[in-house]
Amino acid sequence: MTTKLAEPTLVRGPARSGQLSARAGFWTVAVAFAVLMAFTTVPTPLYALYQARDGFPTLVVTAIFAAYAVGVILGLLFLGHAGDHLGRRPVVLAVAGVQLVTALGFTLWTDVAGLLALRLISGVAAGVLTSTATAYLAELRRAWRPDSPGLAVTVGGAANLGGLALGPLVAGIIAEWAPAPLITSYLVLAVAIMVVGLAVIRVPETVRADREGFELRPRPIAVPTQHRTLYWAAGLGIFTAFAITGFYGSVAPAFLGQVLGSSDRLLAGVASTVVFAAAAAAQLGFGHLPMRLQLRLGTAAMALGLIGIALAGPSASLAAFLGGGVVAGAGLGLMFRGSLAVASGLADGRNHGAVLAGILLIGNTGLAIAPVLVGLSLRWLPIVGVTVGFAAAVLVLVLWAGPRLARAGRTS
């Protein structure tokens, strides 16, 4: 989420003992961003344990996942601008506090209603964090390294996606070898959240608080009238990226169990981890290329990855399922980056935030809708057929949006 940025100087106020420099603050916020995002994907390898304990169907798993996505949308819409008025540090600390309480809540409120409510709250916090931490990094970077404009984007993307990749891996390891994984997983992340929260207290502020100007209201959304096709292409580019991550984050454990006969909890975590890790690696490795080439590579990789995902079911191939996730993950990392770049180019100076808000809203619906549609389909259709249908539907959208974005990318 992109927000209005503060001036590239640190807010001057009464000296605080132990306050970090802009450089140290930048890396502290990056680590906190990664840890807090890692918490949001911890439940992925644990869903199979909840199912085995409570006996609910995969549809419930996808509904729990969708609750998180709905929370992200609400956080972006209603609180994405909170850091502009209340300050970056207080908002990041508030998110850390909410996620800490949520982590403890997962150990106490363990029925389906609790999982739905806690995932919704966690999603709201994640939506707020995404916009605030991204802006915070940009402002700290400008105070520390004004000559490196791309540093905050690169590090912010790596922290976001890297954190999302780390969560399922940590939880999968705990679920496979540690006792009481439905409690231990959350307690481990709770400790990590406390550590980064204490560190963020020492990070300098970059925004002068304007609490009177803050209103709990949706961010404005704008659709450029002269570029509607490109606008929807950018939105669908992010939609397809989130649809794939949502599929691996909610349905992968069921696929591994029903199609491949695997109950390995670590493998369930790895299946989701490789998608996010590949996305982060692609952004780091190919972010220096021209945007048009990034979008072409992203489109091709997503298409090849989706074909691999579709073939994984009929062939009962773990290699195709994981390999497809890796290739599609690399593609969606570039597609996400390129879609945001194209969308930014459609906005003028007056509606930049409103245009990006609309694009991210379209994109995040993929995180909510795709898993739920897959879960509903599983009530009547076998998981192999549903997986093939999901891959085919997303492939159509990728092949429509990707080439249009690539043509626009030459001017981005």
C-alpha positions in Angstrom: 0.0 0.0 0.0 1.4 3.4 -0.9 0.7 6.3 1.4 1.5 10.0 1.4 5.2 10.2 2.5 6.6 12.7 5.0 9.4 15.0 4.3 12.8 13.2 4.1 13.9 14.4 7.5 13.5 12.9 10.9 11.0 14.6 13.3 12.9 16.6 15.8 11.7 16.6 19.3 13.0 16.0 22.8 16.1 13.7 22.7 15.3 10.2 23.7 17.9 8.0 25.3 19.0 5.2 23.1 17.3 6.4 19.9 18.6 4.7 16.8 20.1 6.3 13.8 18.1 6.4 10.6 20.3 3.6 9.2 19.7 1.3 12.2 16.1 2.3 12.4 15.7 1.4 8.7 16.9 -2.2 9.3 15.0 -2.5 12.5 11.8 -1.7 10.8 12.6 -4.1 8.0 13.1 -6.9 10.4 10.0 -6.0 12.3 8.1 -6.0 9.0 9.3 -9.5 8.2 8.5 -10.9 11.6 5.0 -9.4 11.7 4.3 -10.7 8.2 5.7 -14.1 9.1 3.1 -14.4 11.9 0.2 -14.0 9.4 1.2 -17.2 7.5 2.0 -19.4 10.6 -1.5 -21.2 10.4 -0.9 -22.5 6.9 0.8 -25.9 7.9 -1.4 -26.1 11.0 -4.8 -26.3 9.1 -4.4 -30.0 8.7 -4.0 -30.4 12.5 -7.2 -28.3 13.1 -9.1 -30.4 10.6 -7.9 -33.7 12.1 -8.9 -32.4 15.6 -12.3 -30.9 14.7 -13.2 -32.7 11.6 -14.3 -29.7 9.5 -14.0 -29.8 5.7 -11.6 -27.9 3.4 -14.3 -25.3 2.8 -13.9 -24.2 6.4 -10.2 -23.9 5.9 -10.7 -21.6 2.9 -13.2 -19.5 4.8 -10.7 -19.0 7.7 -8.1 -18.0 5.1 -10.6 -15.7 3.4 -11.4 -14.0 6.8 -7.7 -13.0 6.9 -8.0 -11.6 3.4 -11.1 -9.6 4.2 -9.3 -8.2 7.2 -6.4 -7.1 5.0 -8.9 -5.3 2.7 -10.6 -3.6 5.7 -7.2 -2.6 7.1 -6.1 -1.0 3.9 -9.4 0.8 3.3 -10.1 2.2 6.7 -6.7 2.4 8.5 -4.1 2.4 5.7 -3.6 6.1 6.2 -3.4 6.0 10.0 0.4 6.4 9.9 0.1 9.7 8.0 -1.7 11.2 11.0 -0.8 9.3 14.1 2.9 8.7 13.3 4.7 5.6 11.8 6.2 4.3 15.0 3.0 4.3 17.1 1.1 2.5 14.4 3.8 -0.1 13.9 3.8 -0.6 17.7 0.0 -0.9 17.8 0.1 -3.5 15.0 2.8 -5.5 17.0 0.5 -5.2 20.1 -2.5 -6.5 18.2 -0.6 -9.4 16.7 0.8 -10.3 20.1 -2.6 -10.5 21.6 -3.9 -12.4 18.5 -1.0 -14.9 18.9 -2.0 -15.5 22.5 -5.6 -15.7 21.4 -4.8 -18.6 19.1 -3.6 -20.6 22.1 -6.9 -20.0 24.0 -9.7 -19.6 21.5 -9.2 -22.6 19.3 -12.7 -23.5 17.8 -13.7 -22.4 14.3 -15.4 -19.2 15.5 -12.1 -18.2 17.2 -10.0 -19.0 14.2 -12.3 -16.9 12.0 -12.3 -13.9 14.4 -8.6 -14.0 15.1 -7.7 -14.4 11.4 -9.9 -11.4 10.6 -8.2 -9.3 13.3 -4.8 -10.4 12.1 -5.7 -9.4 8.6 -6.7 -5.9 9.6 -3.4 -5.5 11.4 -1.5 -6.8 8.4 -3.2 -4.4 6.1 -2.3 -1.4 8.3 1.3 -2.7 8.6 1.8 -3.1 4.9 1.0 0.6 4.2 2.7 2.0 7.3 5.9 0.0 7.2 6.4 0.6 3.5 6.1 4.4 4.0 8.3 4.2 7.1 11.1 2.5 5.3 10.9 5.0 2.4 11.2 7.9 4.9 14.0 6.4 6.9 15.9 5.6 3.7 15.6 9.2 2.5 17.0 10.4 5.8 19.9 7.9 5.7 20.6 7.3 2.0 18.9 10.0 -0.1 21.0 8.8 -3.1 19.5 5.3 -3.2 15.8 5.7 -4.1 15.3 2.0 -4.9 16.6 0.7 -1.6 13.4 1.0 0.3 11.3 -0.7 -2.4 13.7 -3.6 -2.6 14.1 -4.1 1.1 10.4 -3.6 1.8 9.4 -6.1 -0.8 12.0 -8.6 0.5 10.8 -8.1 4.1 7.2 -8.5 3.1 7.5 -11.6 1.0 10.4 -13.0 3.0 8.3 -12.8 6.1 5.4 -14.5 4.4 7.7 -17.3 3.3 9.3 -17.7 6.8 6.0 -18.2 8.7 4.9 -21.5 7.2 8.5 -22.9 7.3 8.8 -22.1 11.0 5.4 -23.5 11.8 6.0 -26.6 9.7 9.2 -27.3 11.6 7.4 -26.9 14.9 4.4 -28.9 13.8 6.6 -31.8 12.7 9.0 -32.0 15.7 7.9 -29.9 18.6 5.2 -30.8 21.2 1.7 -29.1 21.1 2.3 -27.4 17.8 -1.1 -25.6 17.9 0.2 -23.7 20.9 4.0 -23.7 20.5 3.9 -22.2 17.0 2.1 -19.1 18.2 4.2 -18.8 21.4 7.4 -18.8 19.4 6.1 -16.0 17.1 4.7 -14.1 20.2 8.3 -14.0 21.6 9.7 -12.8 18.3 6.9 -10.1 18.1 7.8 -8.8 21.6 11.5 -8.6 20.6 10.9 -6.6 17.5 8.3 -4.4 19.2 10.8 -3.4 21.9 13.4 -2.6 19.2 10.9 -0.4 17.2 10.4 1.7 20.3 13.9 3.1 19.6 13.4 3.9 16.0 13.1 7.7 15.2 9.8 9.0 14.1 9.4 10.4 10.5 5.9 12.0 10.7 4.6 14.8 12.8 1.4 13.6 14.4 -1.8 15.2 13.3 -4.4 13.3 15.4 -7.1 15.8 14.7 -6.9 15.1 11.0 -7.4 11.4 11.4 -10.7 9.9 10.5 -11.8 6.3 10.5 -13.0 6.2 6.9 -12.3 4.4 3.7 -9.4 5.7 1.6 -10.7 7.3 -1.6 -10.5 5.2 -4.8 -10.1 6.5 -8.3 -10.3 4.8 -11.7 -8.5 6.8 -14.4 -11.2 7.3 -17.1 -8.7 7.4 -20.0 -6.9 4.2 -19.0 -9.6 1.9 -17.8 -8.2 -1.2 -19.6 -4.8 -0.8 -18.2 -6.2 -0.1 -14.8 -8.1 -3.4 -14.8 -5.1 -5.2 -16.2 -3.0 -3.9 -13.3 -5.7 -4.9 -10.8 -6.0 -8.4 -12.3 -2.2 -8.7 -12.4 -2.2 -8.4 -8.6 -5.4 -10.4 -8.3 -3.8 -13.4 -10.0 -0.7 -13.1 -7.9 -2.7 -13.1 -4.7 -5.0 -15.9 -6.0 -2.0 -18.2 -6.3 -0.6 -17.4 -2.9 -4.1 -17.9 -1.5 -4.4 -21.3 -3.1 -1.1 -22.5 -1.7 -1.8 -20.9 1.7 -5.2 -22.6 2.1 -5.6 -25.6 -0.1 -2.0 -26.9 -0.4 -2.3 -29.1 2.8 -5.5 -30.7 1.5 -3.9 -31.3 -1.9 -0.8 -32.9 -0.4 -3.0 -35.2 1.8 -5.7 -36.2 -0.7 -3.7 -36.4 -3.9 -0.2 -37.3 -2.8 -1.1 -39.1 0.5 1.3 -37.0 2.5 0.6 -35.9 6.1 4.0 -34.3 6.5 3.4 -31.0 8.2 6.8 -29.6 7.3 6.0 -30.3 3.6 2.7 -28.4 4.0 4.7 -25.4 5.2 7.4 -25.7 2.6 4.7 -25.8 -0.2 3.6 -22.3 0.8 7.1 -21.1 1.7 8.6 -21.8 -1.8 6.0 -19.6 -3.5 6.7 -16.5 -1.4 10.4 -17.2 -1.4 10.5 -17.4 -5.1 8.6 -14.2 -5.4 11.0 -12.4 -3.1 14.0 -13.8 -5.0 12.6 -12.8 -8.3 12.1 -9.2 -7.2 15.6 -9.1 -5.8 17.2 -10.8 -8.8 15.3 -9.2 -11.7 14.3 -5.8 -10.2 17.0 -4.0 -12.1 15.7 -5.1 -15.5 13.5 -2.8 -17.6 9.9 -3.0 -16.4 8.6 -4.2 -19.8 11.0 -7.2 -19.6 10.1 -7.9 -16.0 6.4 -8.1 -16.9 7.1 -10.4 -19.9 9.2 -12.7 -17.7 6.5 -12.5 -15.0 3.8 -13.4 -17.4 5.7 -16.3 -18.9 6.7 -17.7 -15.5 3.2 -17.5 -14.1 1.9 -19.3 -17.2 4.5 -22.1 -17.0 4.0 -22.4 -13.2 0.2 -22.7 -13.6 0.6 -25.4 -16.2 2.8 -27.3 -13.7 0.2 -26.9 -11.0 -2.5 -28.2 -13.4 -0.4 -31.2 -14.3 0.4 -32.0 -10.6 -3.0 -33.4 -9.9 -3.6 -35.9 -12.8 0.1 -37.0 -12.5 0.1 -37.0 -8.6 3.5 -35.4 -8.9 5.0 -33.6 -5.9 7.7 -32.2 -8.1 5.2 -30.6 -10.4 3.2 -29.2 -7.5 6.3 -27.7 -5.8 8.0 -26.8 -9.1 4.9 -25.1 -10.4 4.7 -23.1 -7.2 8.3 -22.0 -7.4 8.0 -20.9 -11.1 4.6 -19.3 -10.6 5.9 -17.6 -7.4 8.8 -16.1 -9.3 6.4 -14.8 -11.9 3.9 -13.4 -9.5 6.7 -11.5 -7.7 7.5 -9.7 -11.0 3.8 -9.3 -11.9 3.0 -7.7 -8.6 5.9 -5.3 -8.9 5.1 -4.5 -12.5 1.4 -4.0 -11.9 2.1 -1.4 -9.2 4.6 0.4 -11.4 2.1 0.6 -14.3 -0.7 1.7 -12.0 1.5 4.4 -10.6 2.1 5.7 -14.1 -1.7 6.0 -14.7 -2.1 8.4 -11.8 -1.5 12.2 -11.7 -0.1 14.0 -8.7 -3.6 14.5 -7.2 -4.9 11.0 -7.2 -1.9 8.7 -6.9 -2.9 7.3 -3.6 -6.5 6.8 -4.7 -5.5 5.0 -7.8 -3.2 2.6 -5.9 -5.8 2.0 -3.3 -8.2 0.8 -5.9 -5.6 -1.4 -7.6 -4.7 -3.0 -4.3 -8.4 -3.5 -3.4 -9.0 -5.4 -6.7 -5.8 -7.4 -6.1 -6.6 -8.4 -2.5 -10.0 -9.7 -3.5 -8.1 -12.5 -5.2 -6.8 -13.4 -1.8 -10.3 -13.8 -0.5 -12.4 -15.0 -3.5 -10.1 -17.6 -5.0 -9.7 -19.8 -1.9 -13.4 -19.6 -1.1 -14.4 -20.6 -4.7 -12.0 -23.5 -4.6 -13.4 -24.6 -1.2 -16.9 -24.4 -2.4 -16.0 -26.4 -5.5 -14.5 -29.1 -3.4 -18.0 -29.9 -2.0 -19.0 -31.3 -5.3 -15.9 -31.9 -7.3 -12.7 -33.9 -6.7 -9.6 -31.9 -5.7 -7.7 -32.8 -8.8 -10.4 -31.4 -11.1 -10.7 -28.3 -8.9 -7.0 -27.7 -9.1 -6.9 -28.0 -12.9 -9.9 -25.6 -13.1 -8.3 -23.1 -10.8 -5.0 -23.1 -12.7 -6.9 -22.8 -16.0 -9.0 -19.8 -14.8 -6.0 -17.9 -13.4 -4.0 -18.7 -16.6 -6.7 -17.0 -18.7 -6.5 -13.9 -16.6 -2.7 -13.8 -16.6 -2.6 -14.2 -20.4 -5.1 -11.3 -20.7 -3.5 -8.9 -18.3 0.2 -9.7 -18.7 0.7 -8.7 -22.4 -1.3 -5.4 -21.8 0.9 -4.5 -18.8 4.1 -5.4 -20.7 3.2 -3.0 -23.5 2.5 -0.3 -21.0 5.7 -1.2 -19.1 8.0 0.3 -21.7 6.9 3.8 -20.5 6.9 3.0 -16.7 
